[in-house]
Amino acid sequence: MTIRIGLLGASRIARGAVIAPVRDNPDFEITAVTARDPARAAAYAAEHGVAAVAESYEALIRRDDVDLVYNALPPAGHRLWTIAALETGKDVLCEKPFARDAAEARDMVAAAEAAGRVLIEAFHYRFHNVMRAAVALAHEGALGRLRSLTAEFDAPIPRTAGELRWSAEQGGGALMDLGCYPVHALRSIAGAEPEVVRATGVFEDGVDASMEADFAFPDGVTGAIACSMTAPGFNAKLTVVGEKGTMEIVNFLAPQFGCRFTTVIDGVTREHGVEGPSTYAAQLAHVAQVLAGKIPPLTGGSDAVGNMAAIDAIYAAAGRV
């Protein structure tokens, strides 16, 4: 049975995250799109071959030809429209960050449970073979007892008019847009929730341009994350240190664009394979399996609440008011 997707928002991210992988996945089709500006939605539909344009967000989530809503709105629109979609009987793939805070995340998860629908957070990197292998190595004890975990994600985001990631009101900020990945990666590797020991951020008009934080995980495992929207270039690295050795992944976020995955265990260096479909194709394949009842979702639920709780704690420690 084909899963019919409705795009909530004529977004840039949907082009790579959903539209491109759907072309190669017969389990899905995109049936409708909507945006605040109907003309923009119509142009978007024409550009990407989407058959229908819904006149409003409400109209899209109520369409009979939509099974799965892809919520690519800014974080400020995640709670309201995810819950609305769930209550109309739709499953939802919600972009990261899941919500603006843990309280909103809990509301969304509760709504999914009450409706008996699937709600997945679109942490695309987590579904790729590289991150799956990294988590497995850590959890199987290949590195021995874990000691320290670090992850960073820098990407220059120009401060232009209308750039939502520079809008506090819309749920922007370096930690929300970029740092949510390192936070999630360390939580996934540790298999536990962190205590935030320290955090410092550079704020501009209420938006964090950059953020650093130190974590304490159970059993003495330490962690550190960093992210910046004003860095000169792209950087995404994950490093894990254990009693037996280390693991390093350069570009753990999108291995399809170049990645180096190395372990040094008991003095033996190994270069791991980074093959596989793109992170977005892997994400879509995972969604299909979840909706078919074959596997539980890797993201969403308590995992999404935990990530937002860690982000809340980082902001509190950094003194954001």
C-alpha positions in Angstrom: 0.0 0.0 0.0 1.4 3.4 -1.0 1.9 5.9 1.8 0.6 9.3 0.7 2.5 12.3 2.1 1.2 15.8 2.6 3.9 18.5 2.9 3.1 21.0 5.7 5.2 23.9 4.5 6.7 24.6 1.1 10.1 24.3 2.7 13.7 24.1 1.5 14.4 21.1 3.6 11.6 19.0 2.1 13.3 19.0 -1.3 16.2 16.8 -0.1 14.5 15.2 2.9 11.3 13.9 1.3 10.8 14.9 -2.4 14.1 13.5 -3.7 14.0 10.1 -1.8 10.3 9.6 -2.6 11.2 9.5 -6.3 13.2 6.3 -5.7 10.9 4.7 -3.1 7.7 3.1 -4.5 6.2 2.9 -1.0 5.5 6.6 -1.0 4.0 9.4 -3.1 3.5 13.1 -2.4 -0.1 14.1 -2.9 -0.4 17.6 -1.6 1.5 20.6 -0.3 0.5 23.8 1.5 2.1 27.1 2.7 1.1 30.3 4.3 1.3 31.9 0.9 -1.0 30.0 -1.6 1.0 31.4 -4.6 4.2 30.1 -3.1 2.6 26.7 -2.5 1.3 26.6 -6.1 4.7 27.4 -7.5 6.4 24.8 -5.3 3.9 22.2 -6.4 4.5 23.0 -10.0 8.3 22.9 -9.6 8.2 19.5 -7.8 5.3 17.8 -9.5 3.0 17.7 -6.5 -0.6 17.1 -7.7 -2.6 19.2 -5.3 -2.3 22.4 -3.3 -4.2 22.7 -0.1 -5.6 26.1 0.8 -4.4 26.0 4.4 -2.6 23.9 7.0 -6.0 22.8 8.3 -7.1 21.7 4.8 -4.0 19.7 4.2 -4.2 17.7 7.4 -7.8 16.9 6.7 -7.3 15.6 3.2 -8.5 12.1 2.5 -5.5 11.5 0.2 -2.9 12.2 2.9 -1.7 9.4 5.3 1.5 10.9 6.6 2.0 14.6 7.3 5.6 15.9 7.0 5.8 18.8 9.3 8.6 21.1 8.1 7.4 24.2 9.7 9.6 26.2 12.0 9.8 24.8 15.5 7.2 27.3 16.6 4.7 25.4 14.4 5.6 21.9 15.5 3.4 21.4 18.6 0.2 23.0 17.2 0.2 21.4 13.8 1.6 18.0 14.7 -1.1 17.6 17.4 -3.7 18.8 14.9 -2.6 16.3 12.3 -2.5 13.4 14.8 -6.0 14.2 16.0 -7.3 14.0 12.4 -5.9 10.4 12.2 -2.6 11.2 10.4 0.8 9.8 11.2 3.5 12.5 11.4 7.2 12.9 10.5 8.2 16.0 12.3 11.4 17.9 11.6 14.0 18.5 14.2 14.2 20.1 16.6 11.0 18.3 17.7 9.6 21.3 19.6 10.5 24.5 21.3 11.0 22.8 24.7 10.4 19.6 26.6 6.9 20.6 27.7 5.8 20.9 24.1 7.5 17.6 23.2 5.5 15.9 26.0 2.3 17.3 24.7 3.0 16.0 21.2 4.0 12.5 22.4 0.9 12.3 24.5 -1.3 13.3 21.6 0.3 10.6 19.4 -0.3 8.0 22.1 -3.9 9.2 22.6 -4.6 9.0 18.9 -2.8 5.7 18.4 -0.7 7.3 15.6 3.0 7.2 14.7 5.1 10.3 15.4 8.7 10.2 14.3 11.3 13.0 14.7 13.2 13.5 11.5 16.8 13.0 12.8 17.8 11.7 9.4 21.4 11.0 10.4 20.3 8.4 13.0 19.0 6.0 10.3 22.2 5.8 8.2 24.4 2.8 8.4 27.2 4.9 9.8 25.4 6.0 12.9 23.7 2.7 13.4 27.1 1.0 13.4 28.6 3.7 15.7 25.8 3.1 18.3 26.1 -0.7 18.0 29.9 -0.6 18.6 29.5 1.6 21.7 26.6 -0.5 23.1 28.3 -3.9 22.3 31.4 -2.8 24.3 33.8 -2.8 21.4 35.5 0.3 22.9 35.3 -1.0 26.4 33.8 1.1 29.1 33.0 4.5 27.7 35.0 7.5 29.1 34.2 10.6 27.0 32.0 11.6 24.2 32.3 14.8 22.1 30.3 16.0 19.1 30.3 19.3 17.2 28.3 20.8 14.3 29.2 24.1 12.7 27.5 25.5 9.7 27.5 29.2 8.5 24.0 30.6 8.4 23.9 34.2 7.2 21.8 36.5 9.2 19.5 37.6 6.3 16.0 39.1 6.4 13.5 36.3 7.1 16.0 33.7 8.1 14.0 31.7 10.6 17.1 30.2 12.3 17.9 33.7 13.5 14.4 34.2 15.0 13.9 33.5 18.7 10.2 33.7 18.2 10.2 30.9 15.6 12.4 28.6 17.7 15.7 29.4 16.0 19.2 29.4 17.4 22.4 27.4 17.0 21.5 24.9 19.6 18.0 24.3 18.3 19.0 24.0 14.6 22.5 22.6 14.8 23.3 21.6 18.3 20.3 19.3 18.6 22.3 16.8 16.4 25.3 16.6 18.7 23.1 16.4 21.8 21.1 13.5 20.1 24.3 11.8 19.0 25.8 11.7 22.5 22.6 10.6 24.0 22.3 7.8 21.4 25.9 6.6 22.0 25.7 6.8 25.8 22.2 5.2 25.9 21.4 7.5 28.8 20.3 11.0 29.6 22.9 13.6 30.6 23.3 16.1 33.4 24.3 19.5 32.0 27.4 20.5 34.0 28.2 23.8 32.2 27.1 25.8 29.2 28.1 29.0 27.5 26.6 30.7 24.5 27.1 33.8 22.4 23.7 35.5 22.1 22.6 38.1 19.5 19.2 39.7 20.0 18.0 36.7 22.0 19.3 34.1 19.6 22.3 31.9 20.4 24.8 32.3 17.5 27.0 29.6 19.1 26.8 27.2 22.1 29.1 24.9 24.1 28.0 22.5 26.8 29.6 19.9 29.1 27.7 16.8 30.2 27.9 14.2 32.9 26.4 10.8 31.9 26.0 7.9 34.3 29.0 5.8 35.3 31.4 8.7 35.1 31.1 9.2 31.3 31.7 12.8 30.3 30.4 14.6 27.2 30.8 17.9 25.4 28.9 19.5 22.5 29.6 22.6 20.4 27.7 24.3 17.6 27.9 27.6 15.7 26.0 29.4 13.0 28.8 31.9 12.6 31.6 29.5 11.9 33.6 29.9 8.7 32.6 26.5 7.3 30.9 23.2 7.8 32.2 20.9 10.5 30.5 17.8 12.0 32.6 15.4 14.0 31.8 12.7 16.6 34.5 11.3 18.9 34.1 8.5 21.4 36.8 7.4 23.8 36.6 4.2 25.7 39.0 2.0 27.8 40.0 -0.1 24.7 40.3 2.7 22.2 38.6 5.5 20.2 36.0 6.0 17.5 36.0 9.1 15.3 33.5 10.0 12.6 34.1 13.0 10.4 30.7 14.1 9.0 28.5 11.9 11.0 25.5 14.0 9.9 25.5 13.3 6.1 27.9 10.5 5.2 26.6 10.5 1.6 28.5 13.8 1.1 31.9 12.4 2.3 32.7 10.7 5.6 35.6 9.1 7.4 34.7 6.5 10.1 37.8 5.3 12.0 38.3 3.2 15.1 41.5 2.4 17.0 40.8 -0.5 19.3 43.6 -2.3 21.2 46.1 -0.6 19.0 44.5 -1.8 15.8 43.3 1.0 13.4 40.3 0.2 11.2 38.6 2.3 8.5 34.9 1.4 8.5 32.6 1.4 5.5 30.4 4.4 5.0 28.3 2.9 2.2 24.5 2.9 2.1 21.6 5.1 0.9 21.5 8.7 1.8 20.5 9.6 5.3 17.2 10.9 3.9 16.5 7.7 1.9 17.3 5.7 5.0 14.9 7.8 7.0 12.1 7.3 4.6 12.7 3.5 4.5 12.6 3.4 8.3 9.3 5.3 8.3 7.8 2.8 5.9 8.8 -0.1 8.1 7.4 1.6 11.2 4.1 2.4 9.5 3.9 -1.2 8.4 4.3 -2.3 12.0 7.5 -4.2 11.4 9.8 -2.2 13.7 9.5 0.4 16.5 10.6 4.0 15.6 14.2 4.9 16.5 13.2 8.5 17.2 10.2 10.3 18.7 8.5 9.4 21.9 10.7 9.5 25.1 13.8 10.0 22.9 12.4 13.3 21.5 11.3 14.4 25.0 14.8 13.6 26.3 16.5 15.6 23.6 14.4 18.6 24.3 14.9 18.3 28.0 18.7 18.3 27.5 18.4 21.4 25.3 16.3 23.1 27.9 18.9 22.4 30.5 21.7 23.7 28.3 19.8 27.0 27.7 19.2 27.3 31.5 22.9 26.7 32.3 23.9 29.3 29.6 21.7 31.9 31.2 19.2 32.4 28.4 16.2 34.3 29.8 
